[in-house]
Amino acid sequence: MLANITVRYFAAAAAAAGRQEETVELPAGASFDDLTRHLAARGPELERVLARCSFLYDGVAVRDRSHRPESGSVVDVLPPFAGG
């Protein structure tokens, strides 16, 4: 079974990903670490940006990267922002 996760990229993350949003299919039970590895495998620029990003899961900050996002959820990828 697969989990469909909507990933929304902002600022430098969107530039590195080459898109603002996409749906990613991961094996059911995959963690945020698994999601990050899956996305980072696309290339060194996205990997570099992801290493500095924070993530929101359905609007809530992700603190535990071993947490498993559910199918149909939204993950926002937020790079550090200047000035705040």
N, C-alpha and C positions, 0 to 999 in steps of 0.2 A: 504494500500500500504506500502511496506517496502523499506527502503534505505539500499543498500549494501555498506558498508564502508570497505576498505582495511586498516587494522591496522598493522603497522610495529613497532616492539619492538627492542630497542637497549640496549646493556650492561645489567645492573641489571634488567631492565624491561623485557628483553627477558628471563633472568634466572627465574624471578618470574612468568612469563606467561607460561614458559615451551615451548616456540616457538618463532620464529623470525617474523612470519607473519601469519595473518589470515584474513578471511572475516567475518565481523559481520553484522547481519541483525538487524536493528532497525526500529521502526515505523517511517514513513515519518514525518518530522518535529521535530524529536528528536534533542536535543542540545548536545553540547560537555559535559555538566554536566551529561546528560542522558547517554551518551556513557561511561563516566568515572564510573558512578554508575553501569552500566551493567558489565563492565570489573572487577570492584572491588568486585562484588558479588561472584566472583570465589574463593576467599579465602583471608585470612588476610595478607599473604605475598605480593600478588599483590596489595591489597588495600594500604598497607603501602608504597610500592614503587610508586604507582600512585600519592599519595599525594604530592610527591616531584618532580614529572616530569613536564616537559614542553611539549607542543604539537605543531607540525607543521601540517597545513592543506594545502595540495597540495603545500608544500614547504614554506608556509608563517606562521610565529609565530601566535599562537592563543592568543589573548589578551582578547577577549570577550567570556567567556565560555557559554553564552546563544546563541551564533551563532549556526546555524543548518547546519551541513555538508550535502552535496548533495550526492545522490546515485552515485557510481562510483568514489568517491573521495578517496584520500589516507591520512591517519593520521599517523604521526610518533610520537612515544612515546619516549621521550628523558629524561633519568635521569640526575641529575647533574653530570658533569664530573670534575674530579680533575685537577687542574693546569690551569684552564682557563675558 
